[in-house]
Amino acid sequence: MNFQRCVDFLRDNEEELDFRSLYGSPVLQTQFPELEKSGALNYTKEIFMRLRDALKRSVRITIVECKNLDDRTIYVTQKYRRPEFRCLRFESFELPYVHILAVLVQLDIGCLWESIVLERWSKTAKVELEGLPP
């Protein structure tokens, strides 16, 4: 009986969070409103909050090298006054982290690329999973 109450509570809580994520619009707080709005439109509220924090910290990252290859460009970034800092968060959490956002900011890009908005963190992940129209 207690287990079922816990499951019901978690379901209700998840439904409320889904509703807030789908129908709420957060107040933009960073100096990069286009990128922030793009994150708010694509990500769930919880993931968007993480993205916003990373966007705020992106001003501490600089591009120190740019390598143009045939099919891509590689940007080498460095955290302010910490050249030994390496960030592999996208590989481990699959979220665009500070170094990726810093490149988007410095290139003056106004929206997140589709390739860095993974379906599992998007607002439409459950809708497509359940087979409902988005």
N, C-alpha and C positions, 0 to 999 in steps of 0.2 A: 504494500500500500504506500509506504514512504517512498519507495523507488519510483512508483508511478507518479507521485506528486512531483518528485524532482524532474522527471522526464517532461511532465506537463509544464512545469515552470520554465525549463530550458526552451521548450517549443514556443511558449508565449513570448519569452524574452527575445528569441531569434526572430519571430514574426514582427515584433515591434521594431527591432533594429533594422530589419529589411525594409519595413515601411518608411522609417526615417531616412534611410539611405536612398530609397527610390524617389521620395516625394519632397525631401527637404533640400534647401539650397544654403550652404554655409556662407558666412560672411567672409569675404576675401580679406586676408590680413598681410600678405607679403607685397614686396615691391615689384612682383612679377605676376600681375593679375591674369594675363592670358594663360600662362602655364598653370597657374593655380586653378583657374576656372576649368581648363581642360581636364585636370586631375579630378575635380569635383564632378564633372559630367561622366567620367569614365569609371572611376573607382567607387567601391563601397565607402561609406562614411568612415569606417574604422581605418581602412587603408589610406583614404584621402588624408586623414589626420597625420599619419606617418609621413606621407608624401609632403605635406605642408611643412612639417618640421625639417625635413631634408632640404626643401626649397629655401627655407630661411638660412640654413647652414651653407648653402651652395656658394654664397659670396666669399667664403673662405678658401675656395678652391680656384686655382689658376691653371690654365693650359700652358705647359712648358715646352711641348713639342707637338708637331703635327706632321704625320707621315701620310703622304698621298700615294696610294697604291692603285692598281688598275681598276679594281672593283669596289674599293672602300677607302675610307680615311681613318687613320688611327690617331687618337688624341691621347697624349700622355699628360696626366694631371698631377698636381701636387697640392697638398694641403698647406695652408699658410704656415711658413716657418717649420714645416715637418716634412722634409723631402723623403724620409724613409716610410712614410705612411702609404699603405696600399689598401685599396678597397675592393673586396670581392663579394660584396653584399648581393649584387644582382645574381651572381652564381649560386648563392646559398639561400636567399629569400625570394628571389625572382621579383624584386621590387626595384624600380629605378632609384638609385641612391644618389647621394650628394654629387659624386663625380660626374654622373650622367647628366643630372640637372644643371650642373655648372657649365657643361659643354653646351647644352641647349640655351642657357642664358647668354653665354658669351657669343654664340652664333646668332643671337636675336631671333630664336625660333619661338613662335607663339602658341604652339600646342604640342602635346605629347605625341610621339610617333606611335603608330599602331603596334609596331614590333616590340615596344616596351610596356604595353598595356596587356598583360597576360589575362586570358579569359577567366582564370580561377579567381582573380581579384576584382573583376569587373562587376558592375551592377547587373548585367544581364546573364551572369553565370547560372543562377538558379532558374531563371526564366527559360533559357535554352535547354537546361537539364531536364526540366519538367515538360518540355515540348509545347509550351505556351507561346503565343506571339509576343515579341518584346514590347 
